[in-house]
């Protein structure tokens, strides 16, 4: 211990002559920047290039002689640089794994959501409008209950709840307009044509993300999105009469359905903007997704109530008959009373649909939060061919299983190749950039 306590002599002290620092040369990569996107953002790594400077002995009149590069200071800084690089690469790798896992969960839940929606409408075939409103207002109760629990446990903070409510108001309005226009067009268009028109959703998202989020997409990403859309169209239209039904329905209803997907795309982009703005206002923190879900659902329910006379008329229900319709729909949903005939499968199938649909919406918003709106859309789109394949299996309550479309394999192959092309991130420099 005596070596740690020495008497300081009254002499000038000069720094060690063999000490020199290496300047770190960083190529900035923004993790949540406007120019990056989704899985590619998570996969991209940042490399650190450390350029050594020779150690110079300046004890002789400023004219130094170069020391060896194996001095302790140089070795220490070199080790620090390697550690920083390894930590950054490991962070990118864990980020990519999180995005891929969330995307896989979203695809599974999206497939189950489509299948269970079809099954839930078997007992409620006479009350589809009741099921739509039950999910809208039921989610409002569930989301705010979860939000209250998370607030009391400290997960949701007062700063999150004090965020401006105007964006949530816009989210609710867009969701209500999307529901209204989608119901109006869906009442006229055939079921085979709607999935084809839904591919415009991805086009709107790409356009809005470029305009409002200032994102720039590489050629392989744009081409990948186009292949995904083409794959879905091939899968859905093969062996069907979607093209003929679009021609017979008229251009107005097709444009109205496309407008519905425009509202939905604007809604998802706005939610991503809410997450990005909240990260700035919360000083690097992240707003809880149940805050976004709860307030967005609250304003959506408000606008749905205002549009209720219009929406009920779309389903052929006079507004004065709406209370009796809801009463009969509730009896069928619970499978009780004299109206329970033909409601076999309720309430199990509708409840399963509500649970899976809620989980799907939560997982979709979580994926949007950690990646981007375009990635969440691609994951949701990937569930379309999986749901088509699921309907070829012997499912209960829907009768005979449907046959697999003739172009299913080709369409699925094009879709998967589009996803792989979108996720592919070419390395710019093999010496400095690594793809993890």
C-alpha positions as a Markdown table, in Angstrom:
| # | Residue | x | y | z |
|---|---|---|---|---|
| 1 | Unk | 0.0 | 0.0 | 0.0 |
| 2 | Unk | 3.0 | 2.3 | 0.4 |
| 3 | Unk | 3.3 | 2.8 | -3.3 |
| 4 | Unk | -0.1 | 4.4 | -3.3 |
| 5 | Unk | 0.9 | 7.3 | -1.1 |
| 6 | Unk | 4.0 | 9.2 | -2.2 |
| 7 | Unk | 5.1 | 12.6 | -1.3 |
| 8 | Unk | 4.6 | 15.1 | -4.1 |
| 9 | Unk | 7.8 | 17.0 | -4.7 |
| 10 | Unk | 7.8 | 20.7 | -5.6 |
| 11 | Unk | 8.6 | 20.0 | -9.2 |
| 12 | Unk | 6.7 | 20.4 | -12.4 |
| 13 | Unk | 4.7 | 17.4 | -13.4 |
| 14 | Unk | 4.4 | 16.6 | -17.1 |
| 15 | Unk | 2.0 | 14.0 | -18.5 |
| 16 | Unk | 3.4 | 10.7 | -19.7 |
| 17 | Unk | 4.9 | 11.1 | -23.0 |
| 18 | Unk | 3.7 | 7.7 | -24.3 |
| 19 | Unk | 0.1 | 8.6 | -23.8 |
| 20 | Unk | -1.9 | 9.2 | -26.9 |
| 21 | Unk | -5.5 | 8.8 | -27.8 |
| 22 | Unk | -7.2 | 7.3 | -30.7 |
| 23 | Unk | -9.8 | 9.3 | -32.4 |
| 24 | Unk | -13.1 | 7.4 | -32.9 |
| 25 | Unk | -14.5 | 7.7 | -36.3 |
| 26 | Unk | -18.2 | 7.0 | -36.1 |
| 27 | Unk | -20.6 | 6.6 | -39.0 |
| 28 | Unk | -23.9 | 7.8 | -37.5 |
| 29 | Unk | -26.9 | 5.5 | -37.9 |
| 30 | Unk | -30.2 | 6.7 | -36.4 |
| 31 | Unk | -32.1 | 3.9 | -34.8 |
| 32 | Unk | -35.4 | 5.7 | -35.0 |
| 33 | Unk | -34.6 | 8.2 | -37.7 |
| 34 | Unk | -37.0 | 9.2 | -40.4 |
| 35 | Unk | -34.9 | 7.8 | -43.1 |
| 36 | Unk | -34.8 | 4.3 | -41.7 |
| 37 | Unk | -37.5 | 1.7 | -41.6 |
| 38 | Unk | -38.7 | -1.4 | -39.8 |
| 39 | Unk | -36.8 | -4.6 | -39.9 |
| 40 | Unk | -34.0 | -3.1 | -42.0 |
| 41 | Unk | -33.5 | -0.5 | -39.3 |
| 42 | Unk | -33.3 | -3.1 | -36.7 |
| 43 | Unk | -30.9 | -5.2 | -38.8 |
| 44 | Unk | -28.5 | -2.4 | -39.7 |
| 45 | Unk | -25.5 | -2.2 | -37.5 |
| 46 | Unk | -23.1 | 0.6 | -36.7 |
| 47 | Unk | -19.4 | -0.1 | -36.9 |
| 48 | Unk | -16.8 | 1.9 | -35.1 |
| 49 | Unk | -13.5 | 2.5 | -36.8 |
| 50 | Unk | -10.6 | 3.4 | -34.5 |
| 51 | Unk | -7.7 | 5.1 | -36.2 |
| 52 | Unk | -4.5 | 4.9 | -34.2 |
| 53 | Unk | -2.2 | 7.9 | -33.8 |
| 54 | Unk | 1.5 | 7.3 | -33.1 |
| 55 | Unk | 2.7 | 7.9 | -29.6 |
| 56 | Unk | 5.4 | 10.6 | -29.7 |
| 57 | Unk | 8.0 | 11.4 | -27.0 |
| 58 | Unk | 8.1 | 15.2 | -26.8 |
| 59 | Unk | 10.5 | 15.5 | -23.9 |
| 60 | Unk | 13.4 | 16.6 | -26.2 |
| 61 | Unk | 12.5 | 20.0 | -27.4 |
| 62 | Unk | 9.2 | 19.0 | -29.0 |
| 63 | Unk | 10.9 | 16.7 | -31.5 |
| 64 | Unk | 9.5 | 13.4 | -30.5 |
| 65 | Unk | 10.4 | 9.9 | -31.4 |
| 66 | Unk | 7.7 | 7.3 | -32.1 |
| 67 | Unk | 7.0 | 4.8 | -29.5 |
| 68 | Unk | 5.7 | 1.3 | -30.1 |
| 69 | Unk | 2.0 | 0.8 | -30.5 |
| 70 | Unk | 1.9 | -1.8 | -27.7 |
| 71 | Unk | 1.9 | 0.8 | -24.9 |
| 72 | Unk | -0.7 | 0.2 | -22.1 |
| 73 | Unk | -2.7 | 3.4 | -22.9 |
| 74 | Unk | -3.0 | 2.5 | -26.6 |
| 75 | Unk | -3.9 | -1.1 | -25.8 |
| 76 | Unk | -6.5 | 0.1 | -23.2 |
| 77 | Unk | -8.2 | 2.4 | -25.7 |
| 78 | Unk | -8.1 | -0.3 | -28.4 |
| 79 | Unk | -9.9 | -2.7 | -26.1 |
| 80 | Unk | -12.5 | 0.0 | -25.3 |
| 81 | Unk | -13.2 | 0.5 | -29.0 |
| 82 | Unk | -13.6 | -3.2 | -29.6 |
| 83 | Unk | -16.0 | -3.5 | -26.6 |
| 84 | Unk | -18.1 | -0.6 | -27.8 |
| 85 | Unk | -18.3 | -2.2 | -31.3 |
| 86 | Unk | -19.3 | -5.5 | -29.8 |
| 87 | Unk | -22.0 | -3.9 | -27.6 |
| 88 | Unk | -23.5 | -2.1 | -30.6 |
| 89 | Unk | -23.6 | -5.2 | -32.8 |
| 90 | Unk | -25.2 | -7.2 | -30.0 |
| 91 | Unk | -27.8 | -4.4 | -29.5 |
| 92 | Unk | -28.7 | -4.5 | -33.2 |
| 93 | Unk | -28.9 | -8.3 | -33.1 |
| 94 | Unk | -31.3 | -8.3 | -30.1 |
| 95 | Unk | -33.3 | -5.6 | -31.7 |
| 96 | Unk | -33.7 | -7.6 | -34.9 |
| 97 | Unk | -34.7 | -10.7 | -32.9 |
| 98 | Unk | -37.4 | -8.6 | -31.1 |
| 99 | Unk | -38.9 | -7.3 | -34.3 |
| 100 | Unk | -38.9 | -10.8 | -36.0 |
| 101 | Unk | -40.5 | -12.4 | -33.0 |
| 102 | Unk | -43.2 | -9.7 | -32.8 |
| 103 | Unk | -43.8 | -10.1 | -36.5 |
| 104 | Unk | -44.2 | -13.8 | -36.2 |
| 105 | Unk | -46.7 | -13.4 | -33.3 |
| 106 | Unk | -48.6 | -10.8 | -35.4 |
| 107 | Unk | -48.8 | -13.2 | -38.4 |
| 108 | Unk | -50.2 | -16.0 | -36.2 |
| 109 | Unk | -52.7 | -13.8 | -34.5 |
| 110 | Unk | -53.7 | -12.2 | -37.8 |
| 111 | Unk | -54.4 | -15.7 | -39.3 |
| 112 | Unk | -56.4 | -16.7 | -36.3 |
| 113 | Unk | -58.3 | -13.4 | -36.4 |
| 114 | Unk | -59.4 | -13.9 | -40.0 |
| 115 | Unk | -60.5 | -17.5 | -39.4 |
| 116 | Unk | -62.3 | -16.8 | -36.1 |
| 117 | Unk | -64.1 | -13.8 | -37.6 |
| 118 | Unk | -65.6 | -16.1 | -40.2 |
| 119 | Unk | -66.5 | -18.6 | -37.5 |
| 120 | Unk | -68.0 | -15.9 | -35.2 |
| 121 | Unk | -70.4 | -14.8 | -38.0 |
| 122 | Unk | -71.8 | -18.3 | -38.3 |
| 123 | Unk | -74.0 | -18.0 | -35.2 |
| 124 | Unk | -74.4 | -14.2 | -35.6 |
| 125 | Unk | -75.0 | -14.3 | -39.4 |
| 126 | Unk | -78.2 | -12.2 | -38.8 |
| 127 | Unk | -76.4 | -9.7 | -36.5 |
| 128 | Unk | -73.0 | -8.7 | -38.0 |
| 129 | Unk | -73.6 | -5.1 | -37.1 |
| 130 | Unk | -74.1 | -6.1 | -33.5 |
| 131 | Unk | -70.8 | -7.9 | -33.5 |
| 132 | Unk | -69.0 | -4.9 | -35.0 |
| 133 | Unk | -70.4 | -2.5 | -32.3 |
| 134 | Unk | -69.9 | -5.1 | -29.6 |
| 135 | Unk | -66.2 | -5.2 | -30.4 |
| 136 | Unk | -65.9 | -1.4 | -30.7 |
| 137 | Unk | -67.4 | -0.6 | -27.3 |
| 138 | Unk | -66.2 | -3.8 | -25.6 |
| 139 | Unk | -62.6 | -2.9 | -26.4 |
| 140 | Unk | -63.1 | 0.5 | -24.8 |
| 141 | Unk | -64.0 | -1.1 | -21.5 |
| 142 | Unk | -61.1 | -3.6 | -21.7 |
| 143 | Unk | -58.5 | -1.2 | -22.8 |
| 144 | Unk | -59.2 | 1.4 | -20.1 |
| 145 | Unk | -59.4 | -1.4 | -17.4 |
| 146 | Unk | -55.9 | -2.5 | -18.4 |
| 147 | Unk | -54.7 | 1.1 | -18.6 |
| 148 | Unk | -56.0 | 1.7 | -15.0 |
| 149 | Unk | -54.2 | -1.4 | -13.8 |
| 150 | Unk | -50.9 | -0.4 | -15.5 |
| 151 | Unk | -51.2 | 3.1 | -14.1 |
| 152 | Unk | -51.6 | 1.9 | -10.5 |
| 153 | Unk | -48.6 | -0.5 | -11.0 |
| 154 | Unk | -46.4 | 2.4 | -12.2 |
| 155 | Unk | -46.0 | 1.2 | -15.8 |
| 156 | Unk | -48.1 | 4.1 | -17.1 |
| 157 | Unk | -47.0 | 7.5 | -15.7 |
| 158 | Unk | -48.6 | 10.9 | -15.4 |
| 159 | Unk | -46.4 | 12.2 | -18.1 |
| 160 | Unk | -47.8 | 9.7 | -20.5 |
| 161 | Unk | -51.4 | 10.5 | -19.6 |
| 162 | Unk | -50.7 | 14.3 | -20.0 |
| 163 | Unk | -49.7 | 13.9 | -23.7 |
| 164 | Unk | -51.8 | 16.1 | -26.1 |
| 165 | Unk | -55.1 | 14.5 | -26.9 |
| 166 | Unk | -55.5 | 16.0 | -30.4 |
| 167 | Unk | -53.6 | 13.2 | -32.2 |
| 168 | Unk | -55.8 | 10.7 | -30.4 |
| 169 | Unk | -58.8 | 12.6 | -31.5 |
| 170 | Unk | -57.6 | 12.4 | -35.1 |
| 171 | Unk | -56.9 | 8.6 | -34.7 |
| 172 | Unk | -60.5 | 8.1 | -33.5 |
| 173 | Unk | -61.9 | 10.1 | -36.4 |
| 174 | Unk | -59.8 | 8.2 | -39.0 |
| 175 | Unk | -60.8 | 4.8 | -37.6 |
| 176 | Unk | -64.5 | 5.8 | -37.6 |
| 177 | Unk | -64.3 | 7.1 | -41.2 |
| 178 | Unk | -62.5 | 3.9 | -42.3 |
| 179 | Unk | -65.2 | 1.8 | -40.6 |
| 180 | Unk | -68.1 | 3.8 | -42.2 |
| 181 | Unk | -66.7 | 3.9 | -45.7 |
| 182 | Unk | -65.6 | 0.2 | -45.5 |
| 183 | Unk | -69.0 | -0.9 | -44.4 |
| 184 | Unk | -70.7 | 1.1 | -47.2 |
| 185 | Unk | -68.5 | -0.3 | -49.9 |
| 186 | Unk | -68.4 | -3.8 | -48.4 |
| 187 | Unk | -72.2 | -4.0 | -48.5 |
| 188 | Unk | -71.9 | -3.8 | -52.4 |
| 189 | Unk | -68.6 | -5.4 | -53.3 |
| 190 | Unk | -68.1 | -9.1 | -53.3 |
| 191 | Unk | -65.9 | -10.9 | -50.7 |
| 192 | Unk | -63.4 | -11.9 | -53.4 |
| 193 | Unk | -62.7 | -8.3 | -54.5 |
| 194 | Unk | -62.1 | -6.8 | -51.1 |
| 195 | Unk | -58.7 | -8.5 | -50.4 |
| 196 | Unk | -57.6 | -7.4 | -53.8 |
| 197 | Unk | -58.5 | -3.7 | -53.1 |
| 198 | Unk | -57.0 | -4.0 | -49.7 |
| 199 | Unk | -53.5 | -4.1 | -51.2 |
| 200 | Unk | -53.8 | -0.4 | -51.8 |
| 201 | Unk | -53.3 | -0.1 | -48.0 |
| 202 | Unk | -49.6 | -0.8 | -48.4 |
| 203 | Unk | -49.3 | 1.7 | -51.2 |
| 204 | Unk | -50.9 | 4.4 | -49.0 |
| 205 | Unk | -48.6 | 3.6 | -46.2 |
| 206 | Unk | -45.5 | 3.9 | -48.3 |
| 207 | Unk | -46.7 | 7.2 | -49.7 |
| 208 | Unk | -47.7 | 8.7 | -46.3 |
| 209 | Unk | -44.4 | 7.5 | -44.6 |
| 210 | Unk | -42.4 | 9.3 | -47.4 |
| 211 | Unk | -44.5 | 12.5 | -47.1 |
| 212 | Unk | -45.1 | 12.8 | -43.3 |
| 213 | Unk | -42.2 | 10.8 | -41.8 |
| 214 | Unk | -39.6 | 11.8 | -44.5 |
| 215 | Unk | -38.5 | 8.3 | -45.0 |
| 216 | Unk | -36.6 | 7.1 | -48.0 |
| 217 | Unk | -36.9 | 3.6 | -49.2 |
| 218 | Unk | -34.3 | 1.6 | -51.2 |
| 219 | Unk | -35.2 | 0.0 | -54.5 |
| 220 | Unk | -35.3 | -3.5 | -53.0 |
| 221 | Unk | -37.8 | -2.3 | -50.4 |
| 222 | Unk | -40.2 | -0.8 | -52.9 |
| 223 | Unk | -39.8 | -3.8 | -55.2 |
| 224 | Unk | -40.4 | -6.1 | -52.2 |
| 225 | Unk | -43.6 | -4.4 | -51.3 |
| 226 | Unk | -44.8 | -4.6 | -54.9 |
| 227 | Unk | -44.1 | -8.3 | -54.9 |
| 228 | Unk | -46.0 | -8.8 | -51.7 |
| 229 | Unk | -49.1 | -7.1 | -53.2 |
| 230 | Unk | -48.8 | -9.1 | -56.4 |
| 231 | Unk | -48.5 | -12.3 | -54.4 |
| 232 | Unk | -51.7 | -11.6 | -52.4 |
| 233 | Unk | -53.6 | -10.7 | -55.6 |
| 234 | Unk | -52.5 | -13.9 | -57.3 |
| 235 | Unk | -53.4 | -16.0 | -54.2 |
| 236 | Unk | -56.9 | -14.4 | -53.8 |
| 237 | Unk | -57.9 | -14.1 | -57.4 |
| 238 | Unk | -56.8 | -17.5 | -58.7 |
| 239 | Unk | -59.9 | -19.6 | -59.3 |
| 240 | Unk | -62.3 | -16.8 | -58.2 |
| 241 | Unk | -64.4 | -14.2 | -60.0 |
| 242 | Unk | -62.8 | -11.2 | -58.3 |
| 243 | Unk | -62.0 | -9.4 | -61.5 |
| 244 | Unk | -65.5 | -9.9 | -62.9 |
| 245 | Unk | -67.1 | -8.8 | -59.5 |
| 246 | Unk | -65.0 | -5.6 | -59.5 |
| 247 | Unk | -66.2 | -4.9 | -63.0 |
| 248 | Unk | -69.9 | -5.5 | -62.1 |
| 249 | Unk | -69.8 | -3.5 | -58.9 |
| 250 | Unk | -68.9 | -0.2 | -60.5 |
| 251 | Unk | -66.0 | 2.1 | -60.1 |
| 252 | Unk | -67.6 | 4.2 | -57.3 |
| 253 | Unk | -67.7 | 1.4 | -54.7 |
| 254 | Unk | -64.2 | 0.3 | -55.6 |
| 255 | Unk | -62.9 | 3.8 | -55.1 |
| 256 | Unk | -64.9 | 4.1 | -51.8 |
| 257 | Unk | -63.2 | 0.9 | -50.5 |
| 258 | Unk | -59.8 | 2.3 | -51.6 |
| 259 | Unk | -60.6 | 5.5 | -49.7 |
| 260 | Unk | -61.4 | 3.3 | -46.6 |
| 261 | Unk | -57.9 | 1.8 | -46.8 |
| 262 | Unk | -56.5 | 5.4 | -47.2 |
| 263 | Unk | -58.1 | 6.3 | -43.8 |
| 264 | Unk | -56.6 | 3.1 | -42.2 |
| 265 | Unk | -53.2 | 3.8 | -43.6 |
| 266 | Unk | -53.3 | 7.4 | -42.3 |
| 267 | Unk | -54.4 | 6.1 | -39.0 |
| 268 | Unk | -51.4 | 3.8 | -38.6 |
| 269 | Unk | -48.9 | 6.5 | -39.8 |
| 270 | Unk | -50.4 | 8.9 | -37.3 |
| 271 | Unk | -49.9 | 6.3 | -34.5 |
| 272 | Unk | -46.3 | 5.9 | -35.5 |
| 273 | Unk | -45.9 | 9.7 | -35.3 |
| 274 | Unk | -47.5 | 9.6 | -31.8 |
| 275 | Unk | -44.8 | 7.2 | -30.7 |
| 276 | Unk | -42.0 | 9.2 | -32.2 |
| 277 | Unk | -43.2 | 12.5 | -30.8 |
| 278 | Unk | -43.8 | 10.9 | -27.4 |
| 279 | Unk | -40.2 | 9.7 | -27.3 |
| 280 | Unk | -39.1 | 13.3 | -27.6 |
| 281 | Unk | -41.5 | 14.7 | -25.1 |
| 282 | Unk | -40.8 | 12.0 | -22.6 |
| 283 | Unk | -37.0 | 12.6 | -22.9 |
| 284 | Unk | -36.1 | 9.3 | -24.6 |
| 285 | Unk | -38.9 | 7.4 | -22.9 |
| 286 | Unk | -41.7 | 5.5 | -24.7 |
| 287 | Unk | -45.4 | 5.9 | -24.3 |
| 288 | Unk | -47.3 | 2.8 | -23.2 |
| 289 | Unk | -49.2 | 1.3 | -26.1 |
| 290 | Unk | -52.3 | 1.0 | -24.0 |
| 291 | Unk | -52.4 | 4.8 | -23.7 |
| 292 | Unk | -52.6 | 5.0 | -27.5 |
| 293 | Unk | -55.1 | 2.1 | -27.7 |
| 294 | Unk | -57.4 | 3.4 | -24.9 |
| 295 | Unk | -57.7 | 7.1 | -26.0 |
| 296 | Unk | -57.8 | 6.2 | -29.7 |
| 297 | Unk | -60.7 | 3.7 | -29.0 |
| 298 | Unk | -62.5 | 6.3 | -26.8 |
| 299 | Unk | -62.6 | 8.9 | -29.6 |
| 300 | Unk | -63.4 | 6.2 | -32.2 |
| 301 | Unk | -66.5 | 5.1 | -30.1 |
| 302 | Unk | -67.5 | 8.8 | -29.8 |
| 303 | Unk | -67.5 | 9.3 | -33.6 |
| 304 | Unk | -69.2 | 5.9 | -34.1 |
| 305 | Unk | -72.0 | 7.1 | -31.9 |
| 306 | Unk | -72.3 | 10.2 | -34.0 |
| 307 | Unk | -72.3 | 8.1 | -37.2 |
| 308 | Unk | -74.7 | 5.5 | -35.8 |
| 309 | Unk | -77.8 | 6.6 | -37.9 |
| 310 | Unk | -75.7 | 6.4 | -41.1 |
| 311 | Unk | -74.0 | 3.1 | -40.2 |
| 312 | Unk | -77.2 | 1.4 | -39.1 |
| 313 | Unk | -78.9 | 2.4 | -42.4 |
| 314 | Unk | -76.0 | 0.7 | -44.3 |
| 315 | Unk | -77.0 | -2.6 | -42.7 |
| 316 | Unk | -80.7 | -2.1 | -43.5 |
| 317 | Unk | -81.6 | -1.2 | -39.9 |
| 318 | Unk | -83.8 | 1.8 | -39.3 |
| 319 | Unk | -82.5 | 3.9 | -36.5 |
| 320 | Unk | -85.7 | 3.6 | -34.5 |
| 321 | Unk | -85.4 | -0.2 | -34.7 |
| 322 | Unk | -81.8 | -0.2 | -33.4 |
| 323 | Unk | -82.7 | -0.9 | -29.7 |
| 324 | Unk | -84.7 | -4.0 | -30.6 |
| 325 | Unk | -81.9 | -5.1 | -33.0 |
| 326 | Unk | -79.3 | -4.8 | -30.2 |
| 327 | Unk | -81.6 | -6.7 | -27.8 |
| 328 | Unk | -82.1 | -9.6 | -30.3 |
| 329 | Unk | -78.4 | -9.6 | -31.1 |
| 330 | Unk | -77.5 | -9.9 | -27.4 |
| 331 | Unk | -79.9 | -12.8 | -27.0 |
| 332 | Unk | -78.3 | -14.6 | -29.9 |
| 333 | Unk | -74.8 | -13.8 | -28.7 |
| 334 | Unk | -75.6 | -15.3 | -25.3 |
| 335 | Unk | -77.5 | -18.2 | -27.0 |
| 336 | Unk | -80.5 | -17.8 | -24.7 |
| 337 | Unk | -84.2 | -17.2 | -25.1 |
| 338 | Unk | -86.5 | -18.0 | -28.0 |
| 339 | Unk | -84.2 | -16.3 | -30.5 |
| 340 | Unk | -81.3 | -18.7 | -29.9 |
| 341 | Unk | -82.4 | -20.9 | -32.7 |
| 342 | Unk | -79.7 | -20.8 | -35.4 |
| 343 | Unk | -77.2 | -19.4 | -33.0 |
| 344 | Unk | -75.3 | -22.6 | -32.4 |
| 345 | Unk | -71.7 | -21.9 | -31.5 |
| 346 | Unk | -72.4 | -18.8 | -29.5 |
| 347 | Unk | -71.1 | -17.4 | -27.2 |
| 348 | Unk | -67.9 | -19.5 | -27.5 |
| 349 | Unk | -67.0 | -18.6 | -31.1 |
| 350 | Unk | -67.8 | -14.8 | -30.8 |
| 351 | Unk | -65.9 | -14.6 | -27.5 |
| 352 | Unk | -62.9 | -16.4 | -29.0 |
| 353 | Unk | -63.0 | -13.9 | -31.9 |
| 354 | Unk | -63.1 | -10.9 | -29.6 |
| 355 | Unk | -60.2 | -12.2 | -27.6 |
| 356 | Unk | -58.0 | -13.1 | -30.6 |
| 357 | Unk | -58.9 | -9.8 | -32.3 |
| 358 | Unk | -57.9 | -7.8 | -29.3 |
| 359 | Unk | -54.6 | -9.7 | -29.0 |
| 360 | Unk | -54.0 | -9.1 | -32.7 |
| 361 | Unk | -54.6 | -5.4 | -32.4 |
| 362 | Unk | -52.3 | -5.2 | -29.4 |
| 363 | Unk | -49.5 | -7.1 | -31.2 |
| 364 | Unk | -50.0 | -5.1 | -34.3 |
| 365 | Unk | -49.6 | -1.8 | -32.4 |
| 366 | Unk | -46.6 | -3.3 | -30.5 |
| 367 | Unk | -44.9 | -4.2 | -33.8 |
| 368 | Unk | -45.6 | -0.7 | -35.2 |
| 369 | Unk | -44.1 | 0.8 | -32.0 |
| 370 | Unk | -40.8 | -1.2 | -32.3 |
| 371 | Unk | -40.5 | -1.1 | -36.1 |
| 372 | Unk | -42.7 | 0.9 | -38.4 |
| 373 | Unk | -46.2 | 1.0 | -39.9 |
| 374 | Unk | -45.0 | -0.6 | -43.2 |
| 375 | Unk | -43.5 | -3.6 | -41.4 |
| 376 | Unk | -46.7 | -4.1 | -39.4 |
| 377 | Unk | -48.7 | -3.9 | -42.6 |
| 378 | Unk | -46.4 | -6.5 | -44.2 |
| 379 | Unk | -46.9 | -8.9 | -41.3 |
| 380 | Unk | -50.7 | -8.4 | -41.5 |
| 381 | Unk | -50.6 | -9.0 | -45.2 |
| 382 | Unk | -48.7 | -12.3 | -44.8 |
| 383 | Unk | -51.6 | -13.6 | -42.8 |
| 384 | Unk | -53.9 | -13.5 | -45.9 |
| 385 | Unk | -52.6 | -16.6 | -47.7 |
| 386 | Unk | -52.3 | -18.4 | -44.4 |
| 387 | Unk | -55.9 | -17.8 | -43.7 |
| 388 | Unk | -56.9 | -19.0 | -47.2 |
| 389 | Unk | -55.0 | -22.2 | -46.5 |
| 390 | Unk | -56.7 | -22.5 | -43.1 |
| 391 | Unk | -60.1 | -22.5 | -44.7 |
| 392 | Unk | -59.1 | -25.6 | -46.6 |
| 393 | Unk | -58.9 | -27.5 | -43.3 |
| 394 | Unk | -62.0 | -29.2 | -41.8 |
| 395 | Unk | -63.2 | -26.4 | -39.5 |
| 396 | Unk | -66.4 | -26.7 | -37.4 |
| 397 | Unk | -69.6 | -24.9 | -38.2 |
| 398 | Unk | -68.6 | -23.8 | -41.7 |
| 399 | Unk | -69.5 | -27.1 | -43.5 |
| 400 | Unk | -67.3 | -28.5 | -46.2 |
| 401 | Unk | -63.8 | -27.2 | -46.5 |
| 402 | Unk | -62.9 | -25.0 | -49.5 |
| 403 | Unk | -60.5 | -26.2 | -52.1 |
| 404 | Unk | -57.0 | -24.6 | -52.4 |
| 405 | Unk | -56.9 | -22.0 | -55.2 |
| 406 | Unk | -55.0 | -23.1 | -58.3 |
| 407 | Unk | -52.5 | -20.2 | -58.0 |
| 408 | Unk | -52.0 | -20.4 | -54.2 |
| 409 | Unk | -48.5 | -21.9 | -54.4 |
| 410 | Unk | -47.3 | -19.4 | -57.0 |
| 411 | Unk | -48.9 | -16.4 | -55.1 |
| 412 | Unk | -47.4 | -17.5 | -51.8 |
| 413 | Unk | -44.0 | -17.9 | -53.4 |
| 414 | Unk | -44.2 | -14.4 | -54.8 |
| 415 | Unk | -45.3 | -13.0 | -51.5 |
| 416 | Unk | -42.5 | -14.6 | -49.5 |
| 417 | Unk | -39.9 | -13.5 | -52.0 |
| 418 | Unk | -41.2 | -10.0 | -51.7 |
| 419 | Unk | -40.9 | -10.1 | -47.9 |
| 420 | Unk | -37.3 | -11.5 | -48.1 |
| 421 | Unk | -36.4 | -8.8 | -50.7 |
| 422 | Unk | -37.8 | -6.1 | -48.4 |
| 423 | Unk | -35.9 | -7.3 | -45.4 |
| 424 | Unk | -32.6 | -7.7 | -47.3 |
| 425 | Unk | -30.1 | -5.0 | -46.3 |
| 426 | Unk | -27.0 | -5.0 | -48.6 |
| 427 | Unk | -23.8 | -4.2 | -46.8 |
| 428 | Unk | -22.1 | -1.0 | -48.1 |
| 429 | Unk | -18.6 | -1.7 | -47.0 |
| 430 | Unk | -17.5 | -5.2 | -45.9 |
| 431 | Unk | -14.7 | -3.6 | -43.7 |
| 432 | Unk | -16.9 | -1.3 | -41.7 |
| 433 | Unk | -20.6 | -2.5 | -42.0 |
| 434 | Unk | -21.9 | -5.8 | -40.8 |
| 435 | Unk | -25.3 | -7.3 | -41.4 |
| 436 | Unk | -26.6 | -9.0 | -38.3 |
